Amino acid sequence: MAQFKNLEMATALSMHHDIKIEKSLFGLRAKAVYQPTGSPLEVYSVDYAPEASKQLERLLSYAPEMLLEAAATLPGVKPSQIGNTHMEACVSADRKFAAVQLFRYSDLMTSPITDMKCYEGDAVAVLFEHLGL
């Protein structure tokens, strides 16, 4: 499992009004907490096959309130051992909050495909079911 401080989206997520960063062990470890529920964030770093990229982009293009309706028509995607699409995600342990961002590997570098998207409430469970996590 990846560490929060190693995520490319860590800076953007640390500026979210509902996220608090707690540093410990002389600042070597950082833990993110979803403040409304006090739940720590679990970090995911997952790769997907190239053909899943468009499905992931489409899924994340929906506004959080529209995701519940749209998910019924969208197929789920499965993580791959190797792929050029990389997803970083942080999810609260109680599944009430999620932040997700997609990246593409190209020329030994990662470049963002989407902006960081934040989801709360019921949309989190639907999102993670479709992401294969």
N, C-alpha and C positions, 0 to 999 in steps of 0.2 A: 504494500500500500504506500502511496506517495505521501510526502509531507507537505503541509500547507505552505510553508515558506518557499518550497521549490516550484510551486505552480506559477505559470506565466500570468494567470489571472489574479494572483494573490494581492497585488497592489490595488486593482480595481475593486475586488471584493472587500478588502479592508476599509474602503471608503464607504461601503454600504451602511446606512444608518442603523440597521438592525444587527450588525455584526460587530462583535468585540474581539479584539486580538489579545490573548493573554500569553505573555512570554515567561518562560521559566528556564531553569538550569543555566543561569548566566547569559540569557538571551539566545542560547543555542537552539532551543525548541520553541515553536510558536503553536498555540492552539486557538482556533477560531470557535466562537460560541454564538449561537443564534439567541439574542437577548430576550425576545418575548417569551420564550419557553425555557431558557437557560440550557438548552441542549447543545452539546459539542457537535462540530461539523466533521463528518467523515469525508475523506478525500479519495476520489477515484481518478485514475489516469488510464484511459482505455483507447485501444486502436481498433479501427474498423477498416474493412476492405474498401477499395475504391468505389465499387458499385453501391455501397451504403451511403456514400457522401451526400448525394442528392436527397435521399430519404431523410437523413438527419437534418439537413438544411431546411427541408420543407417542414419537418416536425417543429423545429425551433423557430420557424418564421411566424407561427401562430401566437397571438397574444395569449397570456395565461388563462384568461377567462374563456377563450375560444378553444383551448386545447382539449377540454373534455369532450366537446362535440366532434372536433376534427379527428381525434384519436380513433374513433370507431371506424373510420374509413381508411386509416393509414396502417400499412403493415409494420410489424416490429422489425428491428434489426438486431443482429447478433454480433458481439465483439469478435475480432479476429486476432490471431497471434501476431500477424504482421499486416500492416496496411498503411496507406498514406494519409488517412484521416485520423486525427488524434482528438480525443475529447478529454477535457478536464472538467470535473464536477465536484462540487461540495454539497453534501446533503446533511441536514440535521439528523441526529440519531432518532428523533421522534418522527421523522418524515413530514415535518411541517414547513420546511424551507429547502430550496435547492437553487444552486447557481451553476450554470453550464456554459461552456464555450467550446467551439470547434476550431481546430487548427489543421492545416495541411502541411505535410512534409514535402519539401521541394529543395533540391540543391543543398542537402544537409542542414537545412534551416526549417523552422516552423513559422508559418505566417497565419494570422487569424482568418478564418472563413466567416465567422459570425462575431458579433459583439457578445459580451457576457449577458446572459439572460437569467433573470431571477423568477422563481415560481414559489408560490405559497399555497397552503391548504391542500385540497383534493387533487390539484393539478400535479403535485409532486409524485404521488403514487402512479398516476397514469403515465407520466413522463418516464419514470424509471422502469416501468413494465415494458414500454416500447424501446428503451435503450438496451434491453437485455441484461440489466444489472440485478 
